[in-house]
Amino acid sequence: MEIKITLNENLKEKIKDESKLGFGNYFTDHMFLMDYTEGKGWHDPRIIPYRPISVDPSCLTFHYGQTVFEGLKAYRSAEDEILLFRPQENFKRMNLSCDRLCIPRFDEKLALEALKKLVDIERDWVPHQSDSSLYIRPFIFADEEFLGVRVSKSYKFMIILSPSGPYYASGLDPVKIYVEEKYVRAVPGGMGEAKTGGNYAVSLIGQAEAESKGYSQVLWLDGVERKYIEEVGAMNIFFVIDDVIITPILNGSILSGITRKSVLELLRKQGAKVEERKISIDELVAAYDDGKLQEVFGTGTAAVISPVGELMYKNKKMVINNNQIGPISQSLYDNLTDIQWGRQPGPTGWSIKV
Ligand SMILES: *Cc1c(COP(=O)(O)O)cnc(C)c1O
């Protein structure tokens, strides 16, 4: 399938002061769009000027949430190359999310080609300032005009781009996290492993309550016993206990993060002691009380590595590593960002030049 390109003749002004970008505030001049119609499959892939789209009020996604998304970034290297970090993994995961939401699969090669073309057209939008990048948001939603509950017969696949500033305004700051006991994010057999809006909608109330108590994020426990640790809002979680690096095993209700996977691969290559297994909040509290909990950090595309300085569980405040960034968190952050910005070569296939 050929990707048709219509260039925008009214280019926006770029944001001059990149320190003011923030996250998700600005969008570039073009977007990618492709339609799915039953009987015809995915068709008409095209890059067109960025603009609002019109949908009918009965559009199925508004009512029943049949939608999936992805998140990745393009980075500008010192040599002015534009690099993508493991984008194939995002499209692979997006198709797995599609499977769970009964959305028809798309051609991952075509999606990658479209993404590269789009980012190439928008390369001037990739920020120059260190730690700033172009955030990429691919998504699919059901757009059939119909009010009954069933699998939609038509969809749109889109990619939009948003220049974004550094996640940490003042360097790698440890975050305070609230261990959620009241609400759950996902249950076995649910859609916790899919990247879909519903998983975020369900988490907003816990997030809001945690924020009102002075915490920036929520750590979710399993949806059945509220005993085993799952993940943070939009990050997977790692613990360093007695020099062993532990992360909850993918159990079907946890999102399979690409940063998580990359961290595990890097650590194993370095010969670190790594475990993917069930870990209960009680085990964590016991390790803390024994003085064996050395580091806690989250992993995700937005923050890369997010050191955790404090965990609050049942009125028990656990201060981790004196609220300082630990050596493993720091070295993983340096390692991954060096690969993403092209300062160091990563394993084969991790960095894709646009
Ligand atoms: C996207 C996401 C992550 C992180 O995944 P990355 O591929 O590392 O960005 C973790 N948890 C949830 C719930 C997510 O949606």
The ligand as an SDF file (V2000), in Angstrom:
LIG
                    3D

 15 15  0  0  0  0  0  0  0  0999 V2000
    2.8160    2.4940   28.6020 C   0  0  0  0  0  0  0  0  0  0  0  0
    2.7320    1.9340   29.9620 C   0  0  0  0  0  0  0  0  0  0  0  0
    3.8670    1.5120   30.6780 C   0  0  0  0  0  0  0  0  0  0  0  0
    5.2770    1.7130   30.1890 C   0  0  0  0  0  0  0  0  0  0  0  0
    5.5610    1.1160   28.9810 O   0  0  0  0  0  0  0  0  0  0  0  0
    6.8000    1.5980   28.1130 P   0  0  0  0  0  0  0  0  0  0  0  0
    6.7180    0.7720   26.8820 O   0  0  0  0  0  0  0  0  0  0  0  0
    8.0120    1.2960   28.9120 O   0  0  0  0  0  0  0  0  0  0  0  0
    6.6330    3.0380   27.8800 O   0  0  0  0  0  0  0  0  0  0  0  0
    3.6750    0.9180   31.9120 C   0  0  0  0  0  0  0  0  0  0  0  0
    2.4400    0.7680   32.4390 N   0  0  0  0  0  0  0  0  0  0  0  0
    1.3400    1.1880   31.7930 C   0  0  0  0  0  0  0  0  0  0  0  0
    0.0110    0.9950   32.4170 C   0  0  0  0  0  0  0  0  0  0  0  0
    1.4450    1.7810   30.5410 C   0  0  0  0  0  0  0  0  0  0  0  0
    0.3350    2.1920   29.9030 O   0  0  0  0  0  0  0  0  0  0  0  0
  1  2  1  0
  2  3  1  0
  2 14  2  0
  3  4  1  0
  3 10  2  0
  4  5  1  0
  5  6  1  0
  6  7  2  0
  6  8  1  0
  6  9  1  0
 10 11  1  0
 11 12  2  0
 12 13  1  0
 12 14  1  0
 14 15  1  0
M  END
$$$$
